[in-house]
Amino acid sequence: MKRLSKVLICLAATAAVVLFSRVLFGTGLLDFTKLPEFEEGAYTDYYYLELDSTQKKAYTAIREGIYTFPAQIEIPATESGSLSDVLDALLCDDPYLFMFDSGSLMTAGKRNYFVPDYLMGIEKYEQIKEKVDKAADGMLAGLPDGTDYDKELFIHDAIINSCVYSDEDILSESTVEGVFVEKKAKCSGYARAFKLLLEKAGIESVLIHGTATDYDGNAVKHMWNAVNLDGSWYFTDITWDDPVSDDGTQFCRHIFFNMNTAMLNRTHSEYAFTYPCTDTEHYYYAHNNAYYNVYNKDTILNIAELIANSENGEAEFMFADASVFETASQKLFKGEEIYRSLETANLKKDGRLVTTSVRYSLDANANLITVYFEYKD
């Protein structure tokens, strides 16, 4: 036997396969002259739609049959590589498919069967699924009544604030169980939980798998999401928005919230997605009027507005490229133009701001500036 991707192919002489069939099915010799007809189904999931007609039939048969934990599921004649694509599609489209992650293709005469390698029994699966649904529904209880952007942002922050990143090679960390039950997950767990909650909230989402290169130049296999807002697609990497500091402090960032392709490609690569992602309207910083293509007098006024509207003593803003970021950094801090922003903001804060000193941090990788300001005693 030879493992190909997630699928294990069993090649044997006909007699041996028939004998195996007798043991597996317990029904004696099968009537190979009457083959079942398979339907494509009516799924609209992204990866399902990427499959050919035969693959869609296998996908439908497995997805509609797997939840009863059968020993095998009959599928149309399918090559090993083709079935591997089907399994990849299933595991990306349905976050609830965490009872298996591979299986075998058995051929008996003209009949073909997918034999799942279950990771747990049906009783344990149903217990975990119940816990997942309870936690997910509890998280969504606070979902705002606003726009899909507002709902997505709430879900993004709720996951980050309830879960920590872990990469201990534990199975549950790569599934929704990690986020909702264990409260620790790796990138695939984050992405699947994000997709599950978004779809419960009526927002279309797709899992994307590829490579991500961190700020230290380390490239690793990674998973994130594409999200459809108002008919436009964006990329959100919720894992990278949940960093942990050296002292263990948790952060909830929004640098990777609703990026377009050009933004994402600075750090992510080797992925495929059919739909264009070109808009910036719902990118977090653009949506909050904190994303600037140039640095000028209007930028200073916009920063003042961000400070005036802040309720946590800090204001974040981002620049479209490194050259604008460098110009802004020099003029704001070495040129002390930040104090003009503080003084303007202070007028809206009833004179309560300290306008003679300010702290700040610079993230040159993201072209992001954070200003920390204080109130008078």
Secondary structure as UniProt FT lines:
FT   STRAND          2..4
FT   TURN            5..6
FT   STRAND          7..10
FT   HELIX           14..25
FT   TURN            32..33
FT   HELIX           46..49
FT   HELIX           53..65
FT   HELIX           66..68
FT   STRAND          73..75
FT   HELIX           80..93
FT   TURN            95..96
FT   STRAND          100..108
FT   TURN            109..110
FT   STRAND          111..118
FT   HELIX           122..140
FT   TURN            141..142
FT   HELIX           148..162
FT   STRAND          164..165
FT   HELIX           171..174
FT   HELIX           176..177
FT   HELIX           178..182
FT   STRAND          184..185
FT   HELIX           187..200
FT   TURN            201..202
FT   STRAND          205..213
FT   TURN            215..216
FT   STRAND          219..229
FT   TURN            230..231
FT   STRAND          232..236
FT   TURN            238..241
FT   TURN            246..247
FT   TURN            255..256
FT   HELIX           261..264
FT   TURN            265..267
FT   STRAND          268..269
FT   TURN            281..282
FT   HELIX           284..287
FT   TURN            288..289
FT   STRAND          291..292
FT   HELIX           297..309
FT   STRAND          314..319
FT   HELIX           322..329
FT   HELIX           330..334
FT   HELIX           338..348
FT   TURN            349..351
FT   STRAND          359..363
FT   TURN            364..367
FT   STRAND          368..372
//
